[in-house]
Amino acid sequence: MMEFSFDIKYTKQGSDLAMKVETGYLYFLKDEFYTMIDDETVMSNKGRGHSRPTYFVIRDGNILWFIPLSKQVKKYQAILKDKKARNMSLDYILIRKISGNNSVILIQNAFPTLEKYIDKIYTRNGKPIVVASTLQKEILIKFEVAKRLSLLA
């Protein structure tokens, strides 16, 4: 089983915080990433003055896995209802609270990429948003199962 790190370290460089990317935090990817991959199956930046989508990151050695988050709870509730009616697995779409808001965690859509494509960490009032440790563990367990079953990119 993989061992994951839950630490994040910051160093002051001028007025910016330099980040070390770690499991359990939320990040945004650069537009350059979406241009490079040109893949309709990967959620892309929606623009409108906001960096979106947000990704939960898992560091697996030198590989960074990005799990997209969505605010479209009703859409995914309908998808989960349909999957349940057809006796399909519900394990890889989670609807949980992150930082007080309902979010859809799309483990089934996880993909690997490089640290150089990270734009920034998701912050609120200047502080990084960290996913609760119990939810991190749930995501990591389901991610590990999906990876072992070759359900990911």
N, C-alpha and C positions, 0 to 999 in steps of 0.2 A: 504494500500500500504506500502511496506517496506521502511524504511529509511536507506540510505547508507552513509557511511563515505568516505570522499575523502582525508583524511589526512594520512601522513606517518611520523613516528617519528623515528629518529636515535639516538643512544647513542654510544659514543666512548668507546670501550672495547679493550684496547691494540691497535693493528693496524687494527682491524676489526670494521665494523659498525654493530651493532645489530639492526635488523629491527623489526618493528611492521607491520604485514601484513595488508594492507588496499585495499579497492576498487580502481580500476583505474590504478594500476601499473601492470607490467608484471613480471612473475616469471617463474622459472624452477623447476621441481620436481626431487627428488632424484631417482636414479636407483632402490633403495629399493622399491619404490612405484610400479613401473612397474613389478617388480618381484613378489611382493605380490599379485597384482590383476590378473596378467596373463590373460588379456582380450584383444582379438584381435581388439575389437571395439574402444579401447582407444589408441589414438596416443601415440607411445612410443619414448624413447630417440633414436635418430638416430646415436648417437656416432660420429665417425669421428672427435674427438677432440672438438666438440661443444656440448653444452647443448641444446637439442631441444626435443620436441617442446617448444615454448613459450606459456604461458597462461596468459590471462587477468583474474584477480581475483576479485570476488565480495564477500565481507564479509556480510553475512546475519545472524546477531547475532553471535552465536558460530560456524556457518557453513561457510566454505569457498567453494565457487563454482568456478571451473576452466573452463574457456572457451578457447579451443585451438585456436591458430592462425596458419595459414599456409602461405607460400610464393608461393604456387602453384596456382597462379591467373588464368592462362589459363585453368587449369583443372576445377576450380570452375565456371569460366565463362561459360564453356560448360554445366556444371550441371545446372546452373541457366537458361541457354537458353532452355535446355530440360524441366525443370520444368515449365517455362513460356509457352512453347508450349503445355504442358499438363494441363494448368490452375491450377498449384499447387502453394502453398505459397512460396514466395521468401523472407519472412521476417527473416529467421533464419540463412541465409548465407549472410554476408555483405562483400563487398570488399571496403576497405577504406584505406586511408593513415594513418600510424602510424609512427611517427618519420621520416617522409619524404619518407617512402617506402610503396608500395602497400602491403596490408596484407588481408588475408581472415580471417574473424572472424566467427567461427563456433558455434554460439549460440546453434544450435540444438544438439551439441555434449557436452554440459556442463555437468559436474559431480561434486559431492561434495567429499571433502576429508579433511584430518586433517592437521593442520599447521606443524606438525612434519615431514611431507613428503616434505616440501619446501626445495629445495637445496639453492637457492639464488634468489635475485632480478636481473632483467635484467638491466644492466647499459651500458652506452656509455661514454667513457672518464671519468669513475669513478662516473658518475651521473646517478641516477635512471631514467629510461624512464617512463614518465607518459603519459597516453593517454589524448588527448585534451578533455576538459570538455564537449564540444558539442557532441563529439563521445561517451564519457562515458554515457551521458544522453540517447543517442539513444540506446546503448547496454543495459543499465539498463531497459529501457521501454520494449524493445523486449524480454529481459530475463524474466521480470515479467510476460508478456503475455504468454510466453512459459511455464513458471512454473505453472501459473494458469490453463493452458490447459493440464497440465500433460504431456508435451512433453519432459521433461527432466528426467534424471536418478532418 
